[in-house]
Amino acid sequence: MASSRRRLSTTLATVLVLGGAGGLCWIGAEAAATFIEERAAQDVGLALRSAGYGWAEVSTNGLRVRLTGTAPTEVERFRAMTQAANAVDASRIVDEMTVASVEAMTPPAFKVEMLSNDQGISLIGLVPAATDRDAILRGLRGDAPDDQVTDLLETADYDVPELWQASVDFGIEAAQLTDQAKVSIEPGLVVVAALAKDREDKGRLEAALRDALPKGVRLQTSISAPRPVIAPFTLRFAIDDKGARFDACAADDDAARDRIIKAARTAGLERGADCTLGLGAPSPEWGTAAEAAIMAVGQLGAGQVTLSDADVALVVPDGVDPDRFDTAAGELEQALPQGFSLKAVLEKARPKDMGPAIFEATLTETGSLSMKGRIADQQMREAVNSFATSRFDVTQSGLRSDPNVPGGWTVRVVAALEAMDALQSGSVRVTPDLLQVSGMSGDPSATDHAAALLSERLGAGARYSLAIGYDRRLDPALGLPDGDECVARLNTVMSESEIGFEPSSSSIAGDPAPTLDRLAQAMSECAEFQIEAGGHTDSQGSDGFNAELSRGRAQAIVAAMKGAGIDVTNMTSRGYGESQPIATNDTEEGREANRRIEFRLLSPHPVRTDALVTPAAIAGITGQQQPAETPEPVAPMQGPNLPQVQGPNLPDRPALMQGPQLPRSNDQSGMAPMTIGVSEEFESLDAREENLRVPVQTPDADTPRPGPRPEDVAERAANQEDEAKTE
């Protein structure tokens, strides 16, 4: 019994000892695990916070490290995982982080650039994934050379921004309007940088872009045109009793233009001056030659100098002291660069009456031409009539033959008609001592062009008077709308607007500001036209009520336009009631269409609040030419030991580098020819007039001839010759 108790006590003690040891082990393991979890959480948390990933949350479960939280991007989530793996073993990390949704992220800046040139069209940029890229390519292939369209677009899966599709469609249309352009497209904004063919093409392109611009889309343009080719390259500066002025001014670059204008101001020019930058200058020293010529006129205080290509003509009135004239002409000749030639003339008093010969022509705004006056003979009259018919609608020709007209008269008449061709309306008057051109043109440089043309056609010494006014309404380069276009724009705005009226009232409902903004844009160049705002209603209500309601609504629109700062001086309002429906009144849709405001053009002719400025007459003399026969001896040109070239049977002549203006080239490209070392003679007006007559051809080997005579005729002719010899 005692033995059994001892064995029980031993067993119990063993159990107690083992249980106590196990409990101590469990407590130690628990403490160790807790320490490891806390230490891992501290290390990972510190690593993430130090790297800027405070959005990540850390928790532990034994050896496992659990990461939660919302990462801004997938890249940020990956970087947080990498940073945590630097603190603990990567196998212990449990990734339960999420990434912010695509909808919550800021969409990228969508943009497309279209580059078009002779090689094709290239598309570069980022577009929404929903964009129909095939439609874009189809819209451009028909206008690309050889259908070459390079697609370098990338896509992003985001919502399509507002006005994106309207901007893309307008950008495609803009790219189709020009061959060389860069079109940048953003939501609500289209930027067009293009190269136009000329000034008029630039105006047409800008007008077409404005007309096609969708509502809500902004347009920025940077359209440039190449410099015009000026032939002949002309500058004319004069000082008379009206002061100093430019009749024509051309420069080859900005530096030359600045020098020319500075010299003119020094010579006494007070009002503004503008020189056309163009191509075709005969020498890089054009600015130096023009500056010296202007200073010579300024030194004399009166006179006129004309530079026509490399020919310089200085014409001074008879009141100038001859010694001063000789000094100024000598200094100018020394100052002119190499290649320029000078012809200086001191005028003598001329009789005022040089004969009764007069030619007059009048051109109306509708393009009809009437002529009257003297002409040399029947053949010259037919030549003038033929030329006029080729340029104008000749409605009356009262030309009379007069063999006593001065020599070269027909050439002067044809030159006057050719100068008139640049006018919209006007008249010319030709007398033996003066050629007058007056009228209106849509070309701001019409006076310069007319002066250059007369100089080219008539040679040196021909007096002219130009009074050509500029009417911006006639300028095709500005692309101004006519009356019909203005009305079409206004009606388009009203048809697309959401403007309305209170039921059975003329009070405007809602906010009319967006519509008024578009009406203001449409009226920006249309205020001069007489336009009627007509109100229309449906058939509901009495005739009298509808007429009064439509009139009140039309007046309300005009009053709102006036209140928005739109010039409605020439706009009237009228109510038509239900008298002019455009749809059936049996349906609600038809009645809604009939309730409208419609604009109508009252007159195609603009009303000018300020009368056009009467152009001041500009008097001048065409550029003087160096006579080809009996040239005056001049000092030889000094050069680097160039040998003297001698030709067979040539008379001795001094070495010259001067000559008259070259005759007009038949080249229609517009480029001015350049000839070095060749002296060509400018035909006199008499000689040029003879060229207008039908020439008598000299037979050659290719000229058709009659066949041989019959034998009996030949025998009789031979017998007659023998008898004649016998006698």
Residue, then its C-alpha position, 0 to 999 in steps of 0.5 A: m500500500a505504501s509502495s503504491r502511494r510512493r509510485l503515485s506521488t512520483t507520477l504526480a510530481t513528474v506530471l507537475v514538473l513536466g506541466g510547469a516546464g511546458g507552461l514556461c516554454w509556452i510563455g517563452a514562445e509567446a513572448a518571442a513571437t510577440f517580439i518578432e511580430e512587433r519588431a517586424a511591424q516596426d521595421v517595415g513601417l519605418a521603411l515605408r514611411s521613410a520612403g514616402y509610402g505613408w498610405a500603406e498600413v502594416s500588420t503582423n500575424g506571426l511571421r507573416v507581414r500583411l500590407t494593406g492600403t490604396a496605392p495611387t498607381e500600380v507602380e507605387r504599389f510595386r515600389a512599396m512591396t520592394q521597400a518592405a522586402n528590404a526590411v524583412d524576408a520577401s516570403r513573409i510579406v502578404d500583399e493585400m494593397t489595392v490600386a486607385s481606380v482609373e476613373a479616379m485618376t486624372p486623364p492625360a492631355f489628349k492632343v493630335e498634331m497633323l503635319s502635311n506637306d508634299q510627302g504626305i500627312s503624318l499623325i502624332g499624338l495621344v487620343p482616347a481609345a474610343t476615337d475612330r482612328d479609321a475614320i480619321l485616316r479615311g478623311l485624310r487619305g483623299d487629300a494626301p499625296d499618293d494617299q500617304v498618311t502615316d499613323l503614329l497615334e497612341t491611345a489611352d483608355y479614358d473617357v472622351p473629353e468634351l468637344w474632342q470629336a468636334s475639334v478633331d473633325f474641324g482639324i481634319e477639315a483645316a488640313q484639307l484646306t491647305d497643302q502645307a500646314k501643321v494642325s494641332i488639335e486639343p479638346g476645344l482648341v485647334v491651332v493652324a500654322a499654314l503656308a499660303k500661296d499668296r496674300e489672296d490665298k491667305g485671306r481665303l484660307e482664313a475666311a474658310l476656317r472662320d466659316a467652318l469653326p464649330k460652336g465652342v471650339r477656339l481657333q488660333t491661326s498663324i498663316s504666312a504668305p511668301r513675298p511677292v515677286i515685284a517686276p520691275f522692282t520699283l521705288r519712286f520718291a517725290i517732293d513737290d508743293k504738297g510735300a514729300r511722299f512715296d508714289a511706290c516703294a519696294a524693298d528686298d529686306d527689313a534692313a533696306r526698308d528701314r534705311i529707305i524710310k529713314a532717308a525719306r524722313t530726313a528728306g522731309l517725309e512726315r506722314g506714314a510710309d510703308c515699303t512692300l517687301g518683295l523678291g526681284a531686287p536687281s542687286p543686294e545693294w538696292g537699299t544703298a541705291a534707294e537711300a542715296a537717290i532719296m537723299a539727292v531729292g531731299q538735297l534739292g528740295a524738289g523733284q522726283v527720283t525713280l528706281s526701276d530695277a537698276d535704272v535710276a531716273l532723277v527728274v528735277p523741275d525747271g525752278v531748281d538752280p542748275d549748279r545745285f542740280d549738277t552737284a546733286a546729280g554728280e554726288l548721286e552718280q558717285a554714291l550709286p552701287q556698281g550696276f546702277s545707272l543714272k539718268a538725270v534731267l533738269e526740266k524746261a518749261r513746256p507749253k500747256d496746250m499740246g493739241p486737242a487729242i483726248f481719249e477717255a474711258t469709264l468703267t462702271e461697278t458692273g464691269s461695263l466699259s465705255m470709250k470715246g476720243r481720238i485714235a490714229d486710224q481704222q487699224m489702230r481703232e480695231a486694235v484698241n477695241s480688240f484689247a478692250t473687249s478682251r479685258f472688259d464688257v465694252t458697251q460703247s465705243g465712240l472712237r474716231s480716227d484722227p491721223n494728227v494724233p501724236g506719235g505713240w498715241t495708241v501705245r499710251v491708250v492701251a497702257a491706260l486701259e491695262a492700268m484700268d484693269a486693276l480697278q473695280s470702277g473708275s476712269v482714264r483720260v489720255t492727253p498728249d502730255l498727261l495720262q490720268v487714272s482714277g477709281m476704286s480698287g480692292d488692292p492696297s498696292a494698286t497705285d504702286h502696280a499702276a505706276a510700275l506698269l506705266s513705267e514698263r509700258l511707256g518707257a521714260g518721261a511719260r507724265y501720269s496722274l494716279a488717283i486710285g482709292y482703296d476699298r477694303r470691301l473689294d479686297p479679296a485678301l481680306g475675305l470679307p463676307d457679302g450681304d448674302e453671306c452675312v444673312a446666312r451666318l445670322n440665320t445659321v446662328m439662330s437655327e442652332s441657338e437655344i434662344g426662345f420666348e415666353p409663351s404668347s410673349s415677346s420676352i426672351a426666355g433663358d440666357p441669351a448671352p451665348t447666342l448674342d456672342r455668336l451673333a456679335q461674331a457674325m455681325s463683326e463685318c456685316a454692320e454696313f449691310q441693310i438687314e431685316a430681322g423678321g419674326h414668324t409664328d405658328s397658326q395658333g391664335s388670331d392673325g392680328f395677335n400673331a402679327e403683333l407677337s412676331r413683330g415684338r419678338a423681332q424687336a426684342i432680338v434687335a434690342a438684345m443685340k443692341g444691348a450686347g454692343i452689336d451695331v444694329t444701325n442698319m438693321t430693322s425689324r418686322g413681324y410676319g405673323e403666320s403668313q410665311p410658314i416653312a413647315t406644316n402647322d398640323t404637328e408640334e414639330g412643324r409649329e415649332a419650326n414656324r416659330r422663328i426669327e429669320f434675317r433677310l438682306l434688304s440690299p446687296h450694297p453696304v451703307r457707308t456711314d463714312a464716305l470713302v476718302t477721295p484718293a489724292a492724285i499722285a503725279g509722276i513721270t515714268g522712269q527715264q531710260q538711257p538712250a541706246e544710240t549715241p551713248e554719252p561717254v562715261a568713265p570705265m568701270q575699274g575692275p581686277n585687271l579684266p581683259q578688254v573683249q573685242g568682237p569682229n567689226l564692232p565700233d569702238r565704244p567705252a566700257l559701259m556697265q549701264g543701259p536701259q530697262l530690259p524689254r518685258s519678258n514673255d516668261q509668265s512666271g512673274m520672275a524678273p530677268m537679269t542680263i549681265g553685260v548686254s545692252e538692249e534698246f528700249e523701243s520708242l512709242d512710235a516703234r511699239e505702235e507700229n508693232l500693233r499693226v499686222p506685220v508683212q511676212t517675208p517669204d522663205a523656203d517653207t512659204p507655200r508657192p503656186g504650182p507651174r503654169p500650163e504649157d500653152v501659157a508658158e509657150r505664149a509667154a516665151n514667144q512674147e519674150d522673144e518678140a520683145k527681144t527682136e524688137 
